[in-house]
Amino acid sequence: QVRLVESGGGLVQAGGSLRLTCVVSGTIESISTVPLGWHRQTPGKQREFVALASAVDGNSYSGAGKGRFTSTRVNAKSTVYLDMTNLEPEHTDVYYCVTTARGVSSWGQGTQVTVSS
C-alpha cells in the first residue's frame, strides 16, 4: 500500500506564492523509479493535470502552470514539492499528489489552495 500526504495549502492573495509538499510512504521498491505528479480539482469537475516530476524524463507542466509552477522531487526524502508563484484566483482548487507504482495509481487526500483577489 502506498500513502501520499500533501501539505502546504492555504489562503494567499493574488500575486503570492505557496509551496505544496507531498510525502510518499509505503510499499514502493524505489521512489526514484516512479513518477510523482500533481493534479487539481474543482468540486463537481474532473481532476486536471498540473505538473509531473518524471523518474526519467524531467518535468512537465500544464499550460496554466508553465512559468508559474515548479515541481521538484527529492528522492532521498520521498518527497515532491510544487512551488507556485504569481498565483491568481483561477488557481483556487484542491491540489492532489499522485504516483503510479506497478500499474496502480495512488492519490493523497488533497490540500486546499485559495487565492483571493
Secondary structure, DSSP 8 states (H G I E B T S, - for coil): -EEEEEE--EEEETT--EEEEEEEEES-S-GGGS-EEEEEE-TTS--EEEEEE-SSS-EEE-TTTTTTEEEEEEGGGTEEEEEE-S--GGG-EEEEEEEEETTEEEE---EEEEEE-
